[in-house]
Amino acid sequence: MKVILTRETSVYETIYPENTELDLVQGKALFLIRLGRARETPEGMVKRALEERSKRKRKEK
């Protein structure tokens, strides 16, 4: 799963480097909402990330 990192999320990632990719997506969503910059809900970000991952897995087969 590709998570696009911004200056805000790289701060989050250094605080919690052991997180899984999905945790990072959820954390990024929550982190951006705290900063007041979210364009979608955490659930929406996670759902979109999972859909993108499943599309990529289908392409690889």
C-alpha positions in Angstrom: 0.0 0.0 0.0 1.4 3.4 -0.9 0.9 6.1 1.6 1.7 9.6 0.3 3.7 11.2 3.0 3.5 14.9 3.6 5.5 17.0 6.1 2.7 16.4 8.6 2.6 12.6 8.2 6.4 12.2 8.3 6.2 13.7 11.8 3.5 11.2 12.7 5.7 8.4 11.3 8.7 9.3 13.3 6.7 9.3 16.5 5.2 5.9 15.7 7.7 4.1 13.4 6.5 0.6 14.3 3.0 1.1 12.9 1.7 -1.2 10.1 0.7 0.4 6.8 -3.0 0.4 7.7 -2.2 2.0 11.1 -0.2 4.6 9.3 -3.2 5.4 7.0 -5.6 5.6 10.0 -3.0 7.7 11.9 -2.4 10.0 9.0 -6.2 10.6 8.7 -6.5 11.3 12.4 -3.4 13.4 12.4 -4.6 15.6 9.4 -8.0 16.0 11.1 -6.3 17.3 14.2 -4.5 19.8 12.0 -7.7 20.8 10.4 -6.5 19.7 6.9 -8.5 16.6 6.3 -10.5 16.3 3.0 -12.1 13.0 4.0 -12.9 11.0 7.1 -10.4 8.4 8.5 -12.8 5.7 7.5 -12.8 7.0 3.9 -9.0 7.1 3.7 -8.7 3.6 5.0 -11.4 2.3 2.7 -9.7 4.0 -0.3 -6.3 2.7 0.7 -7.6 -0.9 1.0 -9.4 -0.6 -2.4 -6.2 0.6 -4.1 -4.2 -2.2 -2.5 -6.7 -4.8 -3.7 -6.6 -3.3 -7.3 -2.8 -3.6 -7.3 -2.9 -7.2 -6.1 -5.3 -8.1 -8.9 -3.0 -6.5 -11.4 0.0 -8.5 -10.1 -1.8 -11.8 -10.7 
